Every structure is written in structure tokens, then in C-alpha cells.
Amino acid sequence: MAALSLLLGDPWFADIIGYIRFSWHEQILRCIFSMAILALLVPTLLVVRVHAVFEVQVPELPVVALYGKDIVLNCTFPPGTAFNLSRLSIFWQLTDTRQNVHAFWGERDQLVDQGESFANRTSLFHSKLDAGDASLLLRRVQIADEGSFTCFVSVEEYNSAALLVQVAAPYSKPEVTGEVDANLRPGDEASLACEAFGGYPQASVVWRDGRGHNLTENVTTSAVANKEGLYRVYSVLRVAVEPNSTYSCWLVNPLLGEEGHASVTITAQNAGFPPVALWVTVGLAVCLLGLLIALAVVCHRKIKESEEAEAAEGKENEEDESKTAMTPLKS
């Protein structure tokens, strides 16, 4: 009856019936004609309605899965009022390679053809199947799991939908090393290195000075993946240092949006005398001053002794002359 009401309410059907506008006996023909059309179209409308309602739904946006953690890939379908678990079939596959990830039919999991990389890592939520939940639990996410997964569901009809999985792993806290304690002077070139590891996907590195300005010149960044697919990021900055200059390395994971950073301060010597040279100069000056004072004392003593000797010699000469004058002359 619901299908009949739906059909009689359609404008196109009303137009067809409108052509029959004659006598009462033609009204009988109109009724017979309407019933014949209804008998022919109702099955078709019901089939179309079933196809339109049975839709497999998955997330439209990419699903971000953390490396080494578990993730649920959501997939739902309309179970219908006369749902029978024995008629349910679920297939999870990699979209590109068609590799089997997980299969279910005959009221049990079917894992004979499951890909080796997914062994002991997948399961369905069996208690939720009759509610239209065909979601897949994927354990211990690996870098190789990144890609498109397709969820196939079949009951009386079948349909499928694909979702995109992106894998992410946080990086370690960046570490900055370089010529920090070297005796640098303003204008000298210094090399600073920033390193972080264990992350995915490849991170971007930004160097900034103490005023927050990005340093884009003389920067070399490389990334190398280990056997698990996790990256080690290494960035080198070459810069002409300034006195007490601070440099920061910022690491950005494009999927997690996190920003780890580390800073280092270079204490460059002033353009005048370096501290070591200044103290050496002062020391030499003090030694020289002491030497001059000692030399002056010695010279003063020598001069005094010389003056005393001359005075003594002059006195002796005077005494001799006096004695000579007092001696009588012999005839």
C-alpha cells in the first residue's frame, strides 16, 4: 500500500491518468489501466528503492593512525528489518593491490587468504554486525599500512566504499649541537646541527634567530628512513655569528601538527680585545711596570752610592791638602 501511495502521488503518473477524461465506462477503463501499470511498475520501484537505501559508509576524510598503536577503520551499512547473519559477507581489501586484509562470511572469519603482513592484527566487532557495523580493528599500525582500504559488504545486495589511512609517528625532541663554546668573534662563520629521529612522515625544519626571523639561507636538511620506515631528520645551519646570538631549530610534523624545538646561544667575543688577550696584556703591563720600578730602585741606589763615594773621596783630598799646608819647610 505504501508503494501504491508513492506511485499515485508521482506527478508523471497523474499526467498519464489525466489523459483518460471521458464517460463513466471510461472511468472503469481508467481503473483497469491504472492497476495494470501499477502491477508492472511496483516491482521495479521496490528494486530501485532497495538499491538506493543500501549504502556502505566510511569516513570521507583521511584517517590518521599512530605508528605502533591500534586504529578502528569505521564502515557501516543498513542491516534492514529482516537481517540474517548467515547471508552477511564482509571483505576488507587494499584498494590498489586487492590484497586481502580481512574476510567474513558463513557467520565466521575467513582468514585463509589474508595477507601475511596483516596476520594476527585484524578483527571485526562480531557483536555489532547485526547493527550494521562492519568496522575493522587494525592492531599495531605499521608504516606499510598507509594507503587506501576498501570495505565490501553484501547481504541481499552489495556495495563498497574506500577510505584513506595516513600513518603518523611523533619525533623525538630536537637536539642542537655546534660551535657553542668556541672562541668566536663577530663575523666568524659557525655551523649548528639540529637532529631528531623516530618520526613519520618526513618533517620540515625551520631555523630562527633570536628575533624570531626565519633563516632560509645556508641551510641543508636531509632525512633518512630506517628499516621500519621511521625518519631521522638532520639539518645544518651555517651563519655569521653576532655577540650573544640565539638560534632555534623548529621541527614540524605535517600530520600531527606538533612543533618541537631546541635553542642554543653563541657567546661571541667583542670586536676589541678578546678576554684572554686582554688579561695577557694586563699581566704583561704589570710585569713591565714592576720591572721598571725595580730598575729605578737599583739605579737610584747606584747613583746614591756613587754620590757617597765621590763625597768621601773629596773629603779625603781636602784632609791631605790640609796636612800638606801645615808641614814646615826644611832649610
Secondary structure, DSSP 8 states (H G I E B T S, - for coil): -HHHHHHHTSHHHHHHHHT--S-HHHHHHHHHHHHHHHHHHHHHHHHHHHHHH---B--SS-EEEETTS-EEE--B----TT--GGG-EEEEEETTT--EEEEEETTEE--TT--GGGTTSEEE-GGGGGGTB--EEE-S--GGG-EEEEEEEESSSEEEEEEEEEEEB-----EEEESSSS---TT-EEEEEEEEEEEBS--EEEEEETT--EE-TTEEEEEEE-TTS-EEEEEEEEEE--TTEEEEEEEE-TTT--EEEEEEEE----SS--HHHHHHHHHHHHHHHHHHHHHHHHHHHHHHHHHHHHHHHHHHHHHHHHHHHHS----
